[in-house]
């Protein structure tokens, strides 16, 4: 398994696609709070056919060491170091939920590093219910199960919701709490209109955590952005509708010549 040292902590990632990178920009996938690279396996398989496609475990998540972070900017700094060590530039950032917050912040502060961004199931403001923080301390397992139940479209099989909860529970609770504090403090409602990078916004129509109105706001504010609402999908749209998400990203990049 490949690792990169970021501030003395090994950061794990997986990759698909040609080496060297070739003429097409590489793609870097960023998972959400309490997640890991595992949520992107289907997209890596499809998009890695022609492009270098990389999915990272953020610090403290999955196979990566470190203690996580409670500020989006800390994760942004880790991503910039990661890209520098690997010698990647003009990268396409694909971020889900908290990963979308990281992508927005990077698009605002270091746009020259990137070719485009794809924002999936995210928003310019990511408030977290106070009960979540209390629940993570009082009954971690039940709280994570509750969050997993909000993650997919209504009527999703119970075994899939359990898989999602079990995956999050593999992340230390301190890291999950830090992630949610980072999300709760994130707010670029006023700044997001400054983003100039080509942007694709994707959201499931049944997303309960970052509902379509969040995606529609991003689309209205980011000049020239494209919006795709995927029917019968929830917050984990890239897992629920992997083909639709992969095809949308590939078509978006093809139109850009990326």
Residue, then its C-alpha position, 0 to 999 in steps of 0.5 A: x500500500x502506498x503512503x506519503x509522509x505528511x508532517x511525520x504521519x504516514x498518509x495512505x492512498x490508493x491509485x488507478x490509472x496510467x503512470x506517468x500521469x500523461x496529458x490528462x490531469x490527475x484526479x484526487x478523491x476526498x472522502x467525508x467525515x469519518x470516512x475513508x478511500x473506500x467510498x470511491x472504489x467504483x469511481x476509481x475503477x471507471x475514471x482510472x481507465x484513462x487518467x491517474x485517479x487517487x483516493x486518499x485517507x485523510x489524516x487519522x482515517x482509514x490506513x492513515x496515521x495522525x489525529x485528524x483535525x477540527x478545522x478544514x484548513x488543517x486538512x487543506x494543508x495536508x492535501x497541499x503537502x500530499x500533492x507536492x510530495x507526489x509532484x502533482x499539479x493541475x489536479x481535479x479535486x472531487x470532494x464528498x461532504x466534508x471533502x467537498x468543504x476541503x475542495x471549496x476552501x482549496x479552490x478559494x485559496x490556491x486555485x492555481x493548483x487545480x484544473x477543476x473541482x467536483x462537489x458531491x453532497x456538500x454545501x457552502x455551510x455545513x452545520x452539525x446538530x448539537x445532539x450529534x456531539x452529545x451523542x458521540x460521547x453518550x452513545x457512540x454506536x447508536x449515534x453513528x447508526x443514526x447518521x448512517x440511516x440519514x446517509x442513503x435514500x429512504x427505504x435503503x436495505x438495513x444491511x447497507x445502513x449497517x455496513x455504512x455504520x460499521x465503516x464509520x465506527x472503524x474511525x476513532x470517535x475523537x477523529x469523527x468528532x473533530x471532523x464534525x467540528x470542522x464541518x460545523x465551523x465551515x462557512x463560505x456562503x459569502x466567499x463561494x461566489x469567488x470560485x473561478x475553477x470549472x465546477x460540477x455540483x452533484x447531489x442526490x434528490x433524497x439527500x437528508x444531510x446536505x439536501x438539494x437546496x445546498x447544491x442549488x445554492x452552490x450552482x447559483x453562486x459559482x459562475x459557470x458551474x454545472x449541476x446534476x441532481x440524481x434521482x432516488x439517491x441520498x447523501x452517499x450518492x457515489x455509492x448508491x448510484x456509482x455509474x451515474x456519478x462516474x459518468x457525470x464526472x467523466x463527461x464533465x472532464x471530457x467537455x473541459x478537455x481534462 
